[in-house]
Amino acid sequence: MDSLRAHWLALAIFTLLVASAAILAERNFLAGAPDGDEPPAKPAVATSAALQAAKPEEKVEEAKPAAPEAAPSVMSEAVNVDARPAAVLKGEGKWDDAAKTLAGAVKKLSDSIAKAGLAVNGKPIAVFTKTDDAGFSFEAMAPLAAAPEGKPKLVDGVEIGASPAGKALKFQHRGPYDEIDVTYEAIAAYLDEKGLDAKDVIVEEYLTDFKGDDANVDVDIYVFLR
């Protein structure tokens, strides 16, 4: 009896051990890990948001269009221009030969005044009466101390008249005459910025000897306002 009891007890213990082992194996299988080992760590998967946060944002600067070159600034002076008696020579010219044409008219004026024995009272000027893409019409003038009596005309087509008068803005050009267009562009920009309305009369006063070459010349430009 005792031996049977001992055999049954041993069998029960063996059965219990087998059952325990089976339960443990099942638990490990469900956990996805080998017996006695910790379940493997799940690899981390970076989300797109995390990647964007980790990666520094690259700033792409948009190409900006180049700004147009601004015309040089000019200084203006408001003046009241009085009319003066003047020797006048009318003419026309092309822009390519503007300096030569104007210098020739100024010299012709000087010679005619000298022949008439008249006194000059000021620097020679050119009054532009009409301009277009092809060329220009002008009146070269030499201010006189007094108009000669009984002499409405001088030699070489020179007449006696008067210089323009009125309210004007005076600008300066200093340099080669063939670069005076740059000054006029700046003047146009200035008038547009200030909202000023100019007459179709522009006067150039030649302060230095004007020979019509590319040498530097000092010119005061008068723009008459409406």
C-alpha positions as protocol buffer text, in pm:
chain_id: "A"
residue {
  index: 1
  type: MET
  ca { x: 0 y: 0 z: 0 }
}
residue {
  index: 2
  type: ASP
  ca { x: 276 y: 240 z: 88 }
}
residue {
  index: 3
  type: SER
  ca { x: 463 y: 158 z: -228 }
}
residue {
  index: 4
  type: LEU
  ca { x: 151 y: 221 z: -436 }
}
residue {
  index: 5
  type: ARG
  ca { x: 94 y: 548 z: -259 }
}
residue {
  index: 6
  type: ALA
  ca { x: 453 y: 651 z: -325 }
}
residue {
  index: 7
  type: HIS
  ca { x: 419 y: 561 z: -690 }
}
residue {
  index: 8
  type: TRP
  ca { x: 96 y: 763 z: -724 }
}
residue {
  index: 9
  type: LEU
  ca { x: 257 y: 1059 z: -550 }
}
residue {
  index: 10
  type: ALA
  ca { x: 555 y: 1046 z: -781 }
}
residue {
  index: 11
  type: LEU
  ca { x: 324 y: 1024 z: -1080 }
}
residue {
  index: 12
  type: ALA
  ca { x: 122 y: 1323 z: -958 }
}
residue {
  index: 13
  type: ILE
  ca { x: 436 y: 1532 z: -909 }
}
residue {
  index: 14
  type: PHE
  ca { x: 561 y: 1435 z: -1255 }
}
residue {
  index: 15
  type: THR
  ca { x: 222 y: 1528 z: -1407 }
}
residue {
  index: 16
  type: LEU
  ca { x: 225 y: 1859 z: -1222 }
}
residue {
  index: 17
  type: LEU
  ca { x: 574 y: 1937 z: -1349 }
}
residue {
  index: 18
  type: VAL
  ca { x: 474 y: 1855 z: -1708 }
}
residue {
  index: 19
  type: ALA
  ca { x: 165 y: 2073 z: -1680 }
}
residue {
  index: 20
  type: SER
  ca { x: 364 y: 2359 z: -1535 }
}
residue {
  index: 21
  type: ALA
  ca { x: 617 y: 2331 z: -1813 }
}
residue {
  index: 22
  type: ALA
  ca { x: 340 y: 2332 z: -2075 }
}
residue {
  index: 23
  type: ILE
  ca { x: 178 y: 2640 z: -1924 }
}
residue {
  index: 24
  type: LEU
  ca { x: 513 y: 2821 z: -1914 }
}
residue {
  index: 25
  type: ALA
  ca { x: 587 y: 2729 z: -2275 }
}
residue {
  index: 26
  type: GLU
  ca { x: 246 y: 2853 z: -2384 }
}
residue {
  index: 27
  type: ARG
  ca { x: 296 y: 3184 z: -2207 }
}
residue {
  index: 28
  type: ASN
  ca { x: 636 y: 3231 z: -2371 }
}
residue {
  index: 29
  type: PHE
  ca { x: 494 y: 3144 z: -2711 }
}
residue {
  index: 30
  type: LEU
  ca { x: 211 y: 3398 z: -2672 }
}
residue {
  index: 31
  type: ALA
  ca { x: 465 y: 3663 z: -2565 }
}
residue {
  index: 32
  type: GLY
  ca { x: 668 y: 3598 z: -2879 }
}
residue {
  index: 33
  type: ALA
  ca { x: 992 y: 3526 z: -2694 }
}
residue {
  index: 34
  type: PRO
  ca { x: 1205 y: 3217 z: -2636 }
}
residue {
  index: 35
  type: ASP
  ca { x: 1175 y: 3047 z: -2307 }
}
residue {
  index: 36
  type: GLY
  ca { x: 1339 y: 3238 z: -2029 }
}
residue {
  index: 37
  type: ASP
  ca { x: 1417 y: 3544 z: -2245 }
}
residue {
  index: 38
  type: GLU
  ca { x: 1265 y: 3888 z: -2236 }
}
residue {
  index: 39
  type: PRO
  ca { x: 1048 y: 3974 z: -2540 }
}
residue {
  index: 40
  type: PRO
  ca { x: 1254 y: 4158 z: -2802 }
}
residue {
  index: 41
  type: ALA
  ca { x: 1214 y: 4532 z: -2799 }
}
residue {
  index: 42
  type: LYS
  ca { x: 999 y: 4665 z: -3079 }
}
residue {
  index: 43
  type: PRO
  ca { x: 1212 y: 4875 z: -3314 }
}
residue {
  index: 44
  type: ALA
  ca { x: 1126 y: 5243 z: -3304 }
}
residue {
  index: 45
  type: VAL
  ca { x: 965 y: 5376 z: -3621 }
}
residue {
  index: 46
  type: ALA
  ca { x: 1016 y: 5752 z: -3678 }
}
residue {
  index: 47
  type: THR
  ca { x: 709 y: 5928 z: -3802 }
}
residue {
  index: 48
  type: SER
  ca { x: 720 y: 6182 z: -4080 }
}
residue {
  index: 49
  type: ALA
  ca { x: 645 y: 6455 z: -3827 }
}
residue {
  index: 50
  type: ALA
  ca { x: 941 y: 6348 z: -3615 }
}
residue {
  index: 51
  type: LEU
  ca { x: 1168 y: 6339 z: -3917 }
}
residue {
  index: 52
  type: GLN
  ca { x: 1059 y: 6687 z: -4014 }
}
residue {
  index: 53
  type: ALA
  ca { x: 1123 y: 6808 z: -3662 }
}
residue {
  index: 54
  type: ALA
  ca { x: 1467 y: 6648 z: -3650 }
}
residue {
  index: 55
  type: LYS
  ca { x: 1572 y: 6776 z: -3994 }
}
residue {
  index: 56
  type: PRO
  ca { x: 1653 y: 7148 z: -3999 }
}
residue {
  index: 57
  type: GLU
  ca { x: 1429 y: 7336 z: -4239 }
}
residue {
  index: 58
  type: GLU
  ca { x: 1611 y: 7459 z: -4542 }
}
residue {
  index: 59
  type: LYS
  ca { x: 1517 y: 7815 z: -4631 }
}
residue {
  index: 60
  type: VAL
  ca { x: 1505 y: 7880 z: -5001 }
}
residue {
  index: 61
  type: GLU
  ca { x: 1533 y: 8245 z: -5086 }
}
residue {
  index: 62
  type: GLU
  ca { x: 1336 y: 8350 z: -5387 }
}
residue {
  index: 63
  type: ALA
  ca { x: 1532 y: 8533 z: -5651 }
}
residue {
  index: 64
  type: LYS
  ca { x: 1442 y: 8898 z: -5647 }
}
residue {
  index: 65
  type: PRO
  ca { x: 1429 y: 9092 z: -5973 }
}
residue {
  index: 66
  type: ALA
  ca { x: 1705 y: 9344 z: -6012 }
}
residue {
  index: 67
  type: ALA
  ca { x: 1589 y: 9697 z: -5939 }
}
residue {
  index: 68
  type: PRO
  ca { x: 1617 y: 9936 z: -6226 }
}
residue {
  index: 69
  type: GLU
  ca { x: 1895 y: 10183 z: -6197 }
}
residue {
  index: 70
  type: ALA
  ca { x: 1770 y: 10505 z: -6056 }
}
residue {
  index: 71
  type: ALA
  ca { x: 1844 y: 10829 z: -6230 }
}
residue {
  index: 72
  type: PRO
  ca { x: 2096 y: 11047 z: -6042 }
}
residue {
  index: 73
  type: SER
  ca { x: 1942 y: 11305 z: -5812 }
}
residue {
  index: 74
  type: VAL
  ca { x: 1952 y: 11671 z: -5906 }
}
residue {
  index: 75
  type: MET
  ca { x: 1938 y: 11991 z: -5709 }
}
residue {
  index: 76
  type: SER
  ca { x: 1681 y: 12247 z: -5812 }
}
residue {
  index: 77
  type: GLU
  ca { x: 1645 y: 12617 z: -5740 }
}
residue {
  index: 78
  type: ALA
  ca { x: 1322 y: 12809 z: -5789 }
}
residue {
  index: 79
  type: VAL
  ca { x: 1389 y: 13134 z: -5972 }
}
residue {
  index: 80
  type: ASN
  ca { x: 1203 y: 13418 z: -6140 }
}
residue {
  index: 81
  type: VAL
  ca { x: 1355 y: 13484 z: -6480 }
}
residue {
  index: 82
  type: ASP
  ca { x: 1324 y: 13835 z: -6621 }
}
residue {
  index: 83
  type: ALA
  ca { x: 1305 y: 13906 z: -6992 }
}
residue {
  index: 84
  type: ARG
  ca { x: 1612 y: 14077 z: -7141 }
}
residue {
  index: 85
  type: PRO
  ca { x: 1680 y: 14219 z: -7484 }
}
residue {
  index: 86
  type: ALA
  ca { x: 1878 y: 13967 z: -7685 }
}
residue {
  index: 87
  type: ALA
  ca { x: 2026 y: 13893 z: -8022 }
}
residue {
  index: 88
  type: VAL
  ca { x: 1842 y: 13588 z: -8159 }
}
residue {
  index: 89
  type: LEU
  ca { x: 1942 y: 13330 z: -8419 }
}
residue {
  index: 90
  type: LYS
  ca { x: 1692 y: 13057 z: -8506 }
}
residue {
  index: 91
  type: GLY
  ca { x: 1802 y: 12713 z: -8617 }
}
residue {
  index: 92
  type: GLU
  ca { x: 1740 y: 12341 z: -8630 }
}
residue {
  index: 93
  type: GLY
  ca { x: 1959 y: 12043 z: -8559 }
}
residue {
  index: 94
  type: LYS
  ca { x: 1991 y: 11668 z: -8511 }
}
residue {
  index: 95
  type: TRP
  ca { x: 2061 y: 11517 z: -8175 }
}
residue {
  index: 96
  type: ASP
  ca { x: 2378 y: 11346 z: -8293 }
}
residue {
  index: 97
  type: ASP
  ca { x: 2529 y: 11685 z: -8381 }
}
residue {
  index: 98
  type: ALA
  ca { x: 2358 y: 11891 z: -8110 }
}
residue {
  index: 99
  type: ALA
  ca { x: 2676 y: 12019 z: -7947 }
}
residue {
  index: 100
  type: LYS
  ca { x: 2831 y: 12118 z: -8280 }
}
residue {
  index: 101
  type: THR
  ca { x: 2510 y: 12287 z: -8402 }
}
residue {
  index: 102
  type: LEU
  ca { x: 2457 y: 12487 z: -8084 }
}
residue {
  index: 103
  type: ALA
  ca { x: 2821 y: 12591 z: -8052 }
}
residue {
  index: 104
  type: GLY
  ca { x: 2819 y: 12708 z: -8414 }
}
residue {
  index: 105
  type: ALA
  ca { x: 2507 y: 12920 z: -8352 }
}
residue {
  index: 106
  type: VAL
  ca { x: 2661 y: 13078 z: -8041 }
}
residue {
  index: 107
  type: LYS
  ca { x: 2976 y: 13172 z: -8235 }
}
residue {
  index: 108
  type: LYS
  ca { x: 2769 y: 13316 z: -8519 }
}
residue {
  index: 109
  type: LEU
  ca { x: 2577 y: 13529 z: -8268 }
}
residue {
  index: 110
  type: SER
  ca { x: 2899 y: 13656 z: -8114 }
}
residue {
  index: 111
  type: ASP
  ca { x: 3042 y: 13754 z: -8451 }
}
residue {
  index: 112
  type: SER
  ca { x: 2720 y: 13934 z: -8554 }
}
residue {
  index: 113
  type: ILE
  ca { x: 2704 y: 14129 z: -8226 }
}
residue {
  index: 114
  type: ALA
  ca { x: 3067 y: 14230 z: -8259 }
}
residue {
  index: 115
  type: LYS
  ca { x: 3005 y: 14359 z: -8612 }
}
residue {
  index: 116
  type: ALA
  ca { x: 2709 y: 14565 z: -8488 }
}
residue {
  index: 117
  type: GLY
  ca { x: 2913 y: 14710 z: -8200 }
}
residue {
  index: 118
  type: LEU
  ca { x: 2664 y: 14600 z: -7935 }
}
residue {
  index: 119
  type: ALA
  ca { x: 2738 y: 14519 z: -7571 }
}
residue {
  index: 120
  type: VAL
  ca { x: 2666 y: 14174 z: -7438 }
}
residue {
  index: 121
  type: ASN
  ca { x: 2507 y: 14145 z: -7093 }
}
residue {
  index: 122
  type: GLY
  ca { x: 2517 y: 13782 z: -6989 }
}
residue {
  index: 123
  type: LYS
  ca { x: 2603 y: 13432 z: -7100 }
}
residue {
  index: 124
  type: PRO
  ca { x: 2469 y: 13286 z: -7428 }
}
residue {
  index: 125
  type: ILE
  ca { x: 2162 y: 13066 z: -7405 }
}
residue {
  index: 126
  type: ALA
  ca { x: 1974 y: 12819 z: -7624 }
}
residue {
  index: 127
  type: VAL
  ca { x: 1595 y: 12809 z: -7610 }
}
residue {
  index: 128
  type: PHE
  ca { x: 1453 y: 12478 z: -7731 }
}
residue {
  index: 129
  type: THR
  ca { x: 1117 y: 12549 z: -7891 }
}
residue {
  index: 130
  type: LYS
  ca { x: 1044 y: 12205 z: -8037 }
}
residue {
  index: 131
  type: THR
  ca { x: 1189 y: 11859 z: -7986 }
}
residue {
  index: 132
  type: ASP
  ca { x: 1119 y: 11511 z: -8122 }
}
residue {
  index: 133
  type: ASP
  ca { x: 1307 y: 11188 z: -8188 }
}
residue {
  index: 134
  type: ALA
  ca { x: 1455 y: 11321 z: -8511 }
}
residue {
  index: 135
  type: GLY
  ca { x: 1590 y: 11651 z: -8384 }
}
residue {
  index: 136
  type: PHE
  ca { x: 1507 y: 11992 z: -8243 }
}
residue {
  index: 137
  type: SER
  ca { x: 1431 y: 12355 z: -8321 }
}
residue {
  index: 138
  type: PHE
  ca { x: 1599 y: 12624 z: -8116 }
}
residue {
  index: 139
  type: GLU
  ca { x: 1674 y: 12992 z: -8075 }
}
residue {
  index: 140
  type: ALA
  ca { x: 2030 y: 13079 z: -7977 }
}
residue {
  index: 141
  type: MET
  ca { x: 2036 y: 13405 z: -7781 }
}
residue {
  index: 142
  type: ALA
  ca { x: 2293 y: 13648 z: -7649 }
}
residue {
  index: 143
  type: PRO
  ca { x: 2156 y: 13890 z: -7387 }
}
residue {
  index: 144
  type: LEU
  ca { x: 2229 y: 14255 z: -7465 }
}
residue {
  index: 145
  type: ALA
  ca { x: 2282 y: 14554 z: -7239 }
}
residue {
  index: 146
  type: ALA
  ca { x: 2020 y: 14738 z: -7449 }
}
residue {
  index: 147
  type: ALA
  ca { x: 1827 y: 14675 z: -7765 }
}
residue {
  index: 148
  type: PRO
  ca { x: 1963 y: 14881 z: -8055 }
}
residue {
  index: 149
  type: GLU
  ca { x: 1721 y: 15146 z: -8174 }
}
residue {
  index: 150
  type: GLY
  ca { x: 1600 y: 15113 z: -8528 }
}
residue {
  index: 151
  type: LYS
  ca { x: 1784 y: 14782 z: -8579 }
}
residue {
  index: 152
  type: PRO
  ca { x: 1542 y: 14489 z: -8561 }
}
residue {
  index: 153
  type: LYS
  ca { x: 1792 y: 14272 z: -8753 }
}
residue {
  index: 154
  type: LEU
  ca { x: 2164 y: 14223 z: -8760 }
}
residue {
  index: 155
  type: VAL
  ca { x: 2384 y: 14049 z: -9017 }
}
residue {
  index: 156
  type: ASP
  ca { x: 2391 y: 13672 z: -9079 }
}
residue {
  index: 157
  type: GLY
  ca { x: 2020 y: 13626 z: -9003 }
}
residue {
  index: 158
  type: VAL
  ca { x: 2044 y: 13750 z: -8646 }
}
residue {
  index: 159
  type: GLU
  ca { x: 1740 y: 13936 z: -8513 }
}
residue {
  index: 160
  type: ILE
  ca { x: 1669 y: 14144 z: -8204 }
}
residue {
  index: 161
  type: GLY
  ca { x: 1423 y: 13996 z: -7959 }
}
residue {
  index: 162
  type: ALA
  ca { x: 1383 y: 13909 z: -7590 }
}
residue {
  index: 163
  type: SER
  ca { x: 1475 y: 13614 z: -7375 }
}
residue {
  index: 164
  type: PRO
  ca { x: 1204 y: 13400 z: -7205 }
}
residue {
  index: 165
  type: ALA
  ca { x: 1063 y: 13511 z: -6870 }
}
residue {
  index: 166
  type: GLY
  ca { x: 862 y: 13353 z: -6591 }
}
residue {
  index: 167
  type: LYS
  ca { x: 884 y: 13115 z: -6298 }
}
residue {
  index: 168
  type: ALA
  ca { x: 1133 y: 12836 z: -6350 }
}
residue {
  index: 169
  type: LEU
  ca { x: 1340 y: 12569 z: -6180 }
}
residue {
  index: 170
  type: LYS
  ca { x: 1714 y: 12591 z: -6236 }
}
residue {
  index: 171
  type: PHE
  ca { x: 1922 y: 12272 z: -6258 }
}
residue {
  index: 172
  type: GLN
  ca { x: 2291 y: 12217 z: -6321 }
}
residue {
  index: 173
  type: HIS
  ca { x: 2488 y: 12003 z: -6562 }
}
residue {
  index: 174
  type: ARG
  ca { x: 2862 y: 11978 z: -6516 }
}
residue {
  index: 175
  type: GLY
  ca { x: 3055 y: 11758 z: -6756 }
}
residue {
  index: 176
  type: PRO
  ca { x: 3069 y: 11658 z: -7123 }
}
residue {
  index: 177
  type: TYR
  ca { x: 2779 y: 11793 z: -7325 }
}
residue {
  index: 178
  type: ASP
  ca { x: 2717 y: 11454 z: -7485 }
}
residue {
  index: 179
  type: GLU
  ca { x: 2623 y: 11326 z: -7137 }
}
residue {
  index: 180
  type: ILE
  ca { x: 2360 y: 11593 z: -7072 }
}
residue {
  index: 181
  type: ASP
  ca { x: 2081 y: 11342 z: -7147 }
}
residue {
  index: 182
  type: VAL
  ca { x: 2152 y: 11183 z: -6809 }
}
residue {
  index: 183
  type: THR
  ca { x: 2084 y: 11516 z: -6641 }
}
residue {
  index: 184
  type: TYR
  ca { x: 1760 y: 11559 z: -6834 }
}
residue {
  index: 185
  type: GLU
  ca { x: 1646 y: 11211 z: -6728 }
}
residue {
  index: 186
  type: ALA
  ca { x: 1706 y: 11309 z: -6366 }
}
residue {
  index: 187
  type: ILE
  ca { x: 1515 y: 11634 z: -6419 }
}
residue {
  index: 188
  type: ALA
  ca { x: 1219 y: 11446 z: -6570 }
}
residue {
  index: 189
  type: ALA
  ca { x: 1215 y: 11207 z: -6274 }
}
residue {
  index: 190
  type: TYR
  ca { x: 1226 y: 11500 z: -6032 }
}
residue {
  index: 191
  type: LEU
  ca { x: 935 y: 11678 z: -6201 }
}
residue {
  index: 192
  type: ASP
  ca { x: 731 y: 11357 z: -6204 }
}
residue {
  index: 193
  type: GLU
  ca { x: 802 y: 11291 z: -5836 }
}
residue {
  index: 194
  type: LYS
  ca { x: 698 y: 11644 z: -5740 }
}
residue {
  index: 195
  type: GLY
  ca { x: 395 y: 11644 z: -5970 }
}
residue {
  index: 196
  type: LEU
  ca { x: 510 y: 11960 z: -6150 }
}
residue {
  index: 197
  type: ASP
  ca { x: 378 y: 12064 z: -6490 }
}
residue {
  index: 198
  type: ALA
  ca { x: 642 y: 12215 z: -6716 }
}
residue {
  index: 199
  type: LYS
  ca { x: 602 y: 12426 z: -7026 }
}
residue {
  index: 200
  type: ASP
  ca { x: 742 y: 12313 z: -7360 }
}
residue {
  index: 201
  type: VAL
  ca { x: 1025 y: 12563 z: -7323 }
}
residue {
  index: 202
  type: ILE
  ca { x: 1368 y: 12464 z: -7195 }
}
residue {
  index: 203
  type: VAL
  ca { x: 1662 y: 12703 z: -7171 }
}
residue {
  index: 204
  type: GLU
  ca { x: 2028 y: 12607 z: -7150 }
}
residue {
  index: 205
  type: GLU
  ca { x: 2270 y: 12874 z: -7031 }
}
residue {
  index: 206
  type: TYR
  ca { x: 2635 y: 12809 z: -7119 }
}
residue {
  index: 207
  type: LEU
  ca { x: 2853 y: 12934 z: -6835 }
}
residue {
  index: 208
  type: THR
  ca { x: 3183 y: 12822 z: -6988 }
}
residue {
  index: 209
  type: ASP
  ca { x: 3322 y: 12847 z: -7338 }
}
residue {
  index: 210
  type: PHE
  ca { x: 3109 y: 12616 z: -7552 }
}
residue {
  index: 211
  type: LYS
  ca { x: 3309 y: 12485 z: -7845 }
}
residue {
  index: 212
  type: GLY
  ca { x: 3090 y: 12191 z: -7934 }
}
residue {
  index: 213
  type: ASP
  ca { x: 3342 y: 11915 z: -7860 }
}
residue {
  index: 214
  type: ASP
  ca { x: 3337 y: 11652 z: -7587 }
}
residue {
  index: 215
  type: ALA
  ca { x: 3515 y: 11877 z: -7337 }
}
residue {
  index: 216
  type: ASN
  ca { x: 3348 y: 11954 z: -7006 }
}
residue {
  index: 217
  type: VAL
  ca { x: 3099 y: 12239 z: -7007 }
}
residue {
  index: 218
  type: ASP
  ca { x: 2906 y: 12407 z: -6727 }
}
residue {
  index: 219
  type: VAL
  ca { x: 2539 y: 12441 z: -6818 }
}
residue {
  index: 220
  type: ASP
  ca { x: 2249 y: 12578 z: -6615 }
}
residue {
  index: 221
  type: ILE
  ca { x: 1914 y: 12437 z: -6732 }
}
residue {
  index: 222
  type: TYR
  ca { x: 1594 y: 12636 z: -6680 }
}
residue {
  index: 223
  type: VAL
  ca { x: 1261 y: 12451 z: -6686 }
}
residue {
  index: 224
  type: PHE
  ca { x: 967 y: 12692 z: -6699 }
}
residue {
  index: 225
  type: LEU
  ca { x: 658 y: 12590 z: -6504 }
}
residue {
  index: 226
  type: ARG
  ca { x: 294 y: 12636 z: -6597 }
}
